[in-house]
């Protein structure tokens, strides 16, 4: 019998996915020269942190929380864990990448003009092209830097899980020491959002939340609201990395508290649906938004039209994500049947 499904995990994951879509839609106007601030969806810096950083922070917390909930049993088999994580990440990523590659590099002819070494395709196969794109030239198309980041997290998760169960205080203190050392002494170019040492507090918070906290009461929710309010009003000038860490944690706690008051079956179904397809959404949304928005005259779009275009993107992304998810499901199912047949022979 499987574990009881926790709605707040779906709720937070769905909202994080929406924030990420909004981020990359807004980025089209943010990167225009001159910028077109009037066409943003919502705002660029809620609670004095970049909207994309907030979305990523929620994703990191919810990812580690969900893993810890699923693997909370004592019977943890590392081989099965790695196989399941591989099956969750790579097949769908490869399907999305191959489709995008055929369109961008083959159909549109980009393959003949790119100067990126062909050997760097291996980086894309491993899902690290977005993660390493700022360091070396790659064939990055889908998945952002998050795919490479989450692969690294999955690799070290068994160690973090073991430390959490055996030495929770040592792990917490050690992670905080590493975090502040990185922020204080490491050069600025290495203090980026994809640095896993800087994201340890968020990742570990999700794990500690499932193991020790589990629920959010009213005082904790009010305290978190105060944190967001103060940070949004005072707009502190210190490290954005630190602000993202505590703002992301506070936002997570508030959303977990709110989730318990959502009783509408239709609302729950919507958030559960978005959560189910969130990885597929994450893989395809950016390349879709970027390439289609290039066909628009950005300076002729009104604020109302921008919202309508964004809603249109949401519909198209939902349809394509469902298709990608289903294709991945049937391929995995087919491969699984082939393997079982060979084992029986």
N, C-alpha and C positions, 0 to 999 in steps of 0.2 A: 504494500500500500504506500503510495507516494505521500510526500509532505503536504500539509495544508498550504494552499496558495495564499500568500500575503498580498492583499490588494495594494498596500502602500508602496511595495516594490514596483508594481506596474505603474502606479500613479506618478511616482517620481521619475521613473525611466521615461515615461511618455512625455512628461513636461520637459525633461532634459533634451529629448529628441526634437521637440518643437523649438526650443531655444536655439539649438544648433542650426536648424533650418533657417530660422530668422536671422541668425548671425551671418550666414553665407549669402542670404538674400540682401541684407543690409550692406554687406561688404562690396557689392557691385556699385552702390551709390557712394560708399565711403572711399573707394579707390578711384572714383571718377575725378577728373581734374578740370574744373574745380569740383569739390565735393557737393553732393546734393542731399543735405541733411533733412530736408523737408519730406523726403520719400521714405524715411526709415519706418520699419515696423516696430512699434513700441518705442524703445529708446536704446541708445548705444551703451550707456553706462548706468544700469540699475544698481542702486546701493553703492555707487562709486567704484564698481568693478565692471570690466568689459563683459557684455552679455554672453559672448562666446566662452569666456573663461568660467562664467557661472554655470553654463550648460555643461561644460567639460567636468567641472568640479562635481556636479550632481551625478554625472555619469560614472565618475570614478568611485564615489561613495556607494552608489547603488550597485555597481558591479561587484565590489568587494563584499558588500552586505549580502547580495544574492548568493554569491559563491559560498560564503560562510554558512548561510542558512541551508543551502543544498547539501554541503559537506560537513554538517555539524555532527554527524554520527562518528563514532569511534572507528568504525571500519572504513578507513580511508586507504584506497589502493592507488598509489601514485601512477602506475602504468595506465589504469583505466581513466584516471583523471586527465592525463596528458592526451590520451586518445580521444576522449570526449571533447576536450577543448580544441584539439586539432580539427575534429569533424565539425565543430560549431563555427570556427573561424574561416578555415581555408577554402573548402569547396565553394561556398557562396561568394567569397572574395574572388576566387579564380573565375567563376562564371561571370561576375560583374566586370572583372578586368578584361577578360577575353572579348566580351561584347563591346566594351568601350574601345579596346585596342583596334578591333576590326573596323569600327566606325571612324575613329580619329586618325589612326595611322595607315590603314589600308584604304578605306573608302575615300577619305578626305586627302590622302596622299602625304600625310605628315612624315611617314616613315622615310621617304626619299630625301627629305631636307633636314631632318634632325641630325645634330652633331653628337648626340649622346652615344657612347660606345655600346655596341650590341651586347657586350658581356654584362652590362649593367641591368639587363633584363632579369638576371637572377635575383637582383635586389627586389624587383617587383614581384617575382614568384614567391619570395619569402614574406612579402607584405611590408617591407621596410622602405619602400621608395618615398613615401610621404614623410616618414620619420627622418630620413637622411637627406631630403631634398635641399635643405639649406647648407649641406656640407659638400655633397657631390652631385653632379648631374644625373638625373634618373628619368625613367619613363613613368613617372607618377601620373595616375589617372583617377583612381577611386580610393576612397577609404581614409584620406587625410593621414596625419601622423599617428592617429589614434590606433590604427591597426597594429603598427609596429610596437607601440607602447603597450597595448593590451597583451600582445604576445610575450613581451618581457615580463609583464606582471604575472601572467599565467605560469611562466617558467619558475619564478621565485615564490609563487603562492604557497606551494607545499612547505617551504622553509618558514614563511611567515605564519602559516597555520600551526606548524609545530611549535614555534616560539610563543605564539599566542596561548596555546594550551599548556605549555611547560613553564614559560618564563614571561608572563604577560607584563609585569612591571619593567623588567629589563628591556623588553621589546619596545615599550612605550617610551622609556627614557632614552634608549639608544636611537630610536627614530627621530625624536625631537633634537637630540644633540647633532645628528647628521644633518637634519633640516636647517638648523641655525648656522652650522658650520658652512654649509653650502651657500646660504644667503649672505654670510658675512665675509668669507674669505675667497670664494670662488669667483673668477672673472664674470662680468655681466653676461657675456655671450653664452655662458654655460648655465645661467640661471633662467632657463626658458621653461615654458609650460610642459614640455615633453620630458623634462629631467625627472626620472622616477624617484630620485632621492628627495626632490622638493615636493613631490606629490605623495610621499609616504604618510604624512598626517591624515590626508583625506582617505587614502586607501585603508589605513589601519583603523580610522574612525568607523568606517562601515563594518569592519570585522568586529571591533569592540562593541559596537552598537548591538549587533545580533547576539553576541555572546553574553553581554552584561546588562545592557539598558533595555532593549526589546520594545519598550513603549515610551511615548512622549506624553507627559502630563501637562496640565495647564501652566503651572509656574515655569517649566522649562520652555514651553512654547512662547510665553510672554517674554522671558529673558532673551530668547532668540529674536523676537520681533524688535526688542529694544536695540539689540546689536545691529540689526539691519538698518533701523531708523537712525541711530546715532552715526553709523558709518556713511549713510546717504546724505545726512544733513551736514556733518562736520567735514566730510571729504578729506580725510587725512592724506598727507603727502608721502608717508613712508611706503616701503616696498609693496608693490601691487601683488606680489606673490603671497605675502603674509595676509593681505586683505582678502584675496581670493580664498585662501584656506579657511579663515573663520567665517567669512560670508557664505561660502558654500556649505559649511557644516550647519550654520544657523538656518539657512534656507531649507536644507534637508530636514532638520528637526521640525520646522514649521509645516512643511508639506506632509510629513508623516502624521503630525497632529491633525491636520485638516482632513486627511484621507479617511479617518475613522468616522467622519460626519457625512461622507458621501454614500448615500443609500440607493440612489436611483440606479436601476438596472441598466438603463440606456447609457448613463454616464460611465458606469463601471465598465460596460462592454467597450465603449469608445477608448478609454484609457488602456484597457487590457489589449485591445486590438493594436493600438499604436505601439505598446510595449512589445508585443509579440513580433512585430515586423520592424522593430527599431534598428536592428543591425542592418537589415536590407535598406532601410531608409537612409541610414548613415552612409552606406556604401555609394549610393547612386545620386543623392540629392545635389551635391556640390557641382559635379560635372554637368548635370542637367541644367541647373540654374545658370551656371556660368555661360555655357554655350548658347542657351536660348536668349539670355539677356543681352548677348552681344548683337542680336538682331534688332534690338529696340533702340530708339532714340531716347536715351535716358533723360535728356533735358526737356523733353516734351511731355513727360509723364507727370500727371498730377498726383497729389497725395491719395485721393480716392482711387484713382486708377492703379496706383502702386499696391494698395490693399487688395484690389480685385485680382491683379496679376499674381500676388502672393497666394491668394486662395486657390487660384487656378493651378499654381505650382503644387500646392498641397494635394490637390485631387490627383494630378498626374503622378506625383511621387508615390502616393498611396497605391495607385493601380500598378505601377511598375515594381514597387516593392513587394506587393502581393505575388506578382508573377515570378520575380526573382526568388522569393521564399519558396514558392511551390515547385519551381524547377529544381532548386537545391534539394528540397525534400524528396522528390521522386528519384533524383539521381542517387542520393544517399540510400534510399530504400532499395533501389535496384542493385546497387553495389553490395549492400548488405545481404540480399538474397543470393547473389552470385557467390559470395564468400561462404555462406552457410551451406550452399549446395556442394561446393568443393570440399568442405570439411566433412560432409556426410559420405562423399565418394571414397 
